[in-house]
Amino acid sequence: MSAAPTDNRSTLIKWLLPIAILAIAIVAFIVLMKSKPQAPSRPISEKVWSVQTIAAQAGTHQPSLVLYGKVESPRMTRVTAAVTAFVEEVHTDEGKIIAPDQLLIQLDDSDARLLVDQRQADVDNYLAQIEAEKVRHQTDLKALKIEKNLLQLSLKTVRRYENLIKRKVSSQEQLDSARQAYQQQSLSLTQRERDIADHPNRLAQLESQLKRAQSLLQAANLDLQRTQIKAPFDGRVASLSVAPGDRVRAGDALIGLYSQKRLEVRAQIPNRVLPKLRQNNQDDAAIAQGSIDGQLLNLTLDRIAAEVNGGRAGVDALFRINSDTYLPEPGRSLAIEVQLPAEENLIALPPQSLYGLDRVYRVTSEGRLEAVKVERIGDSNETGKPQVLVRSNTISAGDRIITTQLPNAISGLRVKDISINTDTAAAGTGNE
């Protein structure tokens, strides 16, 4: 009976001993952590960013606008073949300057000449038929008088035989023969009169056929002339699509030309400046400048496009190139600077002051940044340095606008304006 309690106590001791050891270890760890020496805490200080600023000052400035355009020509011509023929000779090459009526390409004109000869033969044939009809008409008029006389004689013969029959001197057979001759002569006279009356119709028919033949002859002569491809204006060869020996069909491209006197630059105008540019173009054409290959190009706004292509954010403007010494090739790209009308209440700032497209930061009296939304009017180079011209109703004269590009600029950021100290030091140096 005493053995069972002894076993229970042994089992209880086996379970309680590990638990007691673990509890002692936890208590010892907590005591050691609380007794660990603590490092003194440092006060958290807000970082101050050093920036430079400029005092805002509104004034009258003439903004400029930088656009990217492409040289093109409205007189870009692609000459095609009007006839089917072989290319006999090519008298020019791509890139060459051409003069009006200069022979550029000669097509084989053998077939065209044969067709001209055929059409000329048709015209000669109808001319001969018309002359024959006129001669016939004159002959009919002369024959008409004779046939009328013959009809009168036949009538007299019939009456004479009728008198002879009454006197029983002639036979009935002779009277019938005389009457038959009279009827035949009357029929012949009727036919002659019909021919004379129908003469204007036959002549008109022949003349209409002659006109048709003459039209076909003119068309054949035009095809013969079109075997010679000539320059329609002063210009330059942009492309050449054929070589001697090629066979071309009507409508095939032969050569591309453009007029050097009508070169222009097409550039897209942003919608925000389009009304000002339209108004300025009505009063005085806008002036622009560009450069290609180190050559300065003076440009004048000629017109504004009447259609907007899908997916474009502005309207195309076309600037005329005012140059006789250097004429760029169509398709070349360039940057142009357009001078806009002068405007009042504009603030000139360095490009670094602008964040995004319409935001600048000013420094408040507490030394913190404040975002201000502005309207960008254009650019300026009046001081010899690039500037951005903006307008804002919330910026007052003397407000300090930062000119430092901060990667983390945000309203409320604390900054130190080091340009004020620099300006003060410079002013003090000057007064000493």
Sequence and secondary structure as in RCSB ss.txt:
>XXXX:A:sequence
MSAAPTDNRSTLIKWLLPIAILAIAIVAFIVLMKSKPQAPSRPISEKVWSVQTIAAQAGTHQPSLVLYGKVESPR
MTRVTAAVTAFVEEVHTDEGKIIAPDQLLIQLDDSDARLLVDQRQADVDNYLAQIEAEKVRHQTDLKALKIEKNL
LQLSLKTVRRYENLIKRKVSSQEQLDSARQAYQQQSLSLTQRERDIADHPNRLAQLESQLKRAQSLLQAANLDLQ
RTQIKAPFDGRVASLSVAPGDRVRAGDALIGLYSQKRLEVRAQIPNRVLPKLRQNNQDDAAIAQGSIDGQLLNLT
LDRIAAEVNGGRAGVDALFRINSDTYLPEPGRSLAIEVQLPAEENLIALPPQSLYGLDRVYRVTSEGRLEAVKVE
RIGDSNETGKPQVLVRSNTISAGDRIITTQLPNAISGLRVKDISINTDTAAAGTGNE
>XXXX:A:secstr
  HHHHHHHHHHHHHHHHHHHHHHHHHHHHHHHHTS            EEE EEE  EEEE  EEEEEEEEE TT
EEEEE SS EEEEEE   TT EE TT EEEEE  HHHHHHHHHHHHHHHHHHHHHHHHHHHHHHHHHHHHHHHHH
HHHHHHHHHHHHHHHHTT S HHHHHHHHHHHHHHHHHHHHHHHHHHTHHHHHHHHHHHHHHHHHHHHHHHHHHH
TTEEE SSSEEEEEE   TT EE TT EEEEEE GGG EEEEEEETTTHHHHHHHHHHS  EEEEEETTEEEEEE
EEEE S   TT SEEEEEEEE  SS    TT EEEEEEE   EEEEEEE GGG BTTTEEEEE TTSBEEEEE E
EEEEE TTSS EEEEE SS  TT EEE S  TT  TT BEEEHHHHHHHHHHHHHH 
